[in-house]
Amino acid sequence: MTTKPSPSPRPPLIAHPGRVLTVVCTVGVVVTLLIWGFSSAETETGLTRDAPVFPSEVETLSPGPGELTGRQSTVSIDLRNDLTGVVLVQPPNGAAFEIPEDQLDRVEPLGQLSWRPGPNQELERFAPGTYTLTVFFWPQTKPRPASPPGYTWSFRATA
């Protein structure tokens, strides 16, 4: 009588369950970290992230608040398109003055004002130091009010 050889035991489905558990947990942690990293990543450039917040009437300023500028730099203010205004300058070592109308460059339809120091201007160049500027604004369709609203900021001129 011959006996049938007994079938060999079946190998386990997973030979090393500890290793599989380690790999699955590691993959889970990596995927979780990737998802967290992408969801909290800073996607704005430094220009927009660090941009100062202006009142809604002021679109852009150059030089901006706290910026460092050259001695012959142009001051540019871009107001909302329906506004106009004037600029008051407070130098670091002198009396405040309003930029005279004949020295102020305007693009009325766009609400833009600009001024550059130079010969025959209120200042020939910016002296080193901190300058405080205020732009006063009002609707283009109305005359200048006695006390228009304004926005004040400072920048520094280099030596």
Wavefront OBJ file of the C-alpha trace (Angstrom):
o trace
v 0.000 0.000 0.000
v 1.303 3.192 -1.026
v 0.608 6.210 0.834
v 0.048 9.444 -0.779
v 2.510 12.004 0.078
v 0.908 14.584 2.234
v 0.537 17.878 0.524
v 3.117 20.373 1.566
v 1.766 23.162 3.670
v 0.781 26.209 1.731
v 3.135 29.108 2.088
v 1.614 32.091 3.881
v 0.097 34.754 1.668
v 2.417 37.371 3.172
v 5.790 36.031 4.086
v 6.853 38.954 6.276
v 3.809 40.844 7.572
v 5.984 43.170 9.697
v 7.851 44.406 6.641
v 4.633 44.981 4.710
v 3.148 46.949 7.610
v 6.309 49.093 7.797
v 6.218 49.852 4.055
v 2.476 50.687 4.109
v 2.895 53.028 7.099
v 5.919 54.742 5.510
v 4.067 55.311 2.231
v 1.086 56.703 4.173
v 3.282 59.144 6.081
v 5.021 60.302 2.878
v 1.687 60.873 1.080
v 0.296 62.737 4.090
v 3.375 64.987 4.269
v 3.184 65.713 0.532
v -0.482 66.672 0.770
v 0.197 68.891 3.791
v 3.236 70.477 2.109
v 1.380 71.368 -1.076
v -1.674 72.692 0.747
v 0.369 75.020 2.964
v 2.942 76.094 0.365
v 3.441 79.828 -0.218
v 2.575 80.376 -3.856
v 2.666 84.169 -4.044
v 5.777 86.038 -5.067
v 7.482 88.281 -2.583
v 6.154 91.328 -4.428
v 2.516 90.532 -3.794
v 2.987 88.827 -0.449
v 4.860 91.771 1.062
v 2.904 94.494 -0.704
v 1.536 97.153 1.635
v -2.195 97.587 1.929
v -3.358 100.942 0.590
v -6.771 102.549 0.920
v -9.058 101.667 -1.982
v -8.460 105.097 -3.559
v -4.702 104.436 -3.973
v -3.700 101.736 -6.455
v 0.121 101.991 -6.389
v 2.899 104.184 -5.049
v 6.516 104.504 -6.073
v 8.632 104.595 -4.022
v 6.466 102.537 -1.718
v 6.234 102.739 2.053
v 9.595 102.092 3.676
v 11.447 101.671 0.373
v 14.946 102.926 -0.288
v 15.303 105.152 -3.349
v 17.865 107.158 -5.258
v 18.357 110.901 -5.096
v 16.771 111.556 -8.514
v 13.939 109.009 -8.359
v 10.477 109.831 -9.618
v 7.594 109.853 -7.155
v 4.546 108.211 -8.777
v 1.055 107.869 -7.365
v -1.656 105.939 -9.159
v -5.071 106.804 -7.796
v -8.371 105.259 -8.782
v -9.243 106.399 -12.334
v -12.042 108.727 -11.181
v -9.842 110.654 -8.716
v -7.327 113.472 -8.861
v -5.142 114.946 -6.178
v -2.112 116.822 -4.928
v 1.064 115.717 -3.150
v 2.548 117.157 0.021
v 6.276 116.454 0.643
v 7.960 116.645 4.052
v 11.766 116.538 3.563
v 13.961 115.297 6.426
v 15.555 118.715 6.922
v 13.130 121.319 5.686
v 9.607 122.641 5.637
v 6.781 120.641 4.085
v 5.597 121.825 0.681
v 2.881 120.981 -1.786
v 4.301 120.107 -5.197
v 3.359 123.047 -7.434
v 0.922 122.298 -10.231
v 3.441 123.266 -12.943
v 5.894 120.625 -11.592
v 3.355 117.812 -11.229
v 2.824 115.493 -14.203
v -0.765 114.261 -14.476
v -2.515 111.617 -16.521
v -6.051 112.641 -15.556
v -8.015 109.782 -17.211
v -5.929 107.246 -15.263
v -5.696 109.177 -11.986
v -1.878 109.216 -12.117
v 0.411 111.840 -10.569
v 4.197 111.952 -10.787
v 7.031 114.302 -9.873
v 10.797 114.122 -10.164
v 13.276 116.380 -8.394
v 15.615 118.288 -10.682
v 16.612 121.732 -11.937
v 13.812 124.292 -11.648
v 11.899 121.967 -9.323
v 11.025 122.422 -5.665
v 13.982 120.109 -4.856
v 16.990 119.524 -7.117
v 17.493 116.062 -5.624
v 16.444 114.114 -2.579
v 18.881 114.697 0.279
v 19.705 111.552 2.240
v 17.064 110.826 4.847
v 13.434 109.928 5.371
v 10.757 111.726 3.370
v 7.089 111.702 4.313
v 4.591 112.156 1.496
v 0.855 112.677 1.654
v -1.417 112.409 -1.338
v -4.749 114.197 -0.949
v -7.456 113.041 -3.366
v -10.994 113.863 -4.483
v -13.296 113.085 -7.443
v -12.138 114.561 -10.767
v -15.625 115.927 -11.403
v -15.598 118.082 -8.256
v -13.485 121.028 -7.108
v -10.821 120.512 -4.458
v -12.497 120.298 -1.044
v -11.217 122.263 1.949
v -10.144 119.068 3.750
v -9.759 116.211 1.261
v -8.996 112.705 2.489
v -5.418 111.557 2.078
v -2.867 108.809 2.502
v 0.562 109.309 4.099
v 3.680 107.136 3.734
v 7.438 107.476 4.090
v 10.476 106.374 2.085
v 14.204 106.862 2.479
v 16.600 108.497 0.034
v 20.165 107.160 -0.129
v 23.334 109.186 0.060
l 1 2 3 4 5 6 7 8 9 10 11 12 13 14 15 16 17 18 19 20 21 22 23 24 25 26 27 28 29 30 31 32 33 34 35 36 37 38 39 40 41 42 43 44 45 46 47 48 49 50 51 52 53 54 55 56 57 58 59 60 61 62 63 64 65 66 67 68 69 70 71 72 73 74 75 76 77 78 79 80 81 82 83 84 85 86 87 88 89 90 91 92 93 94 95 96 97 98 99 100 101 102 103 104 105 106 107 108 109 110 111 112 113 114 115 116 117 118 119 120 121 122 123 124 125 126 127 128 129 130 131 132 133 134 135 136 137 138 139 140 141 142 143 144 145 146 147 148 149 150 151 152 153 154 155 156 157 158 159
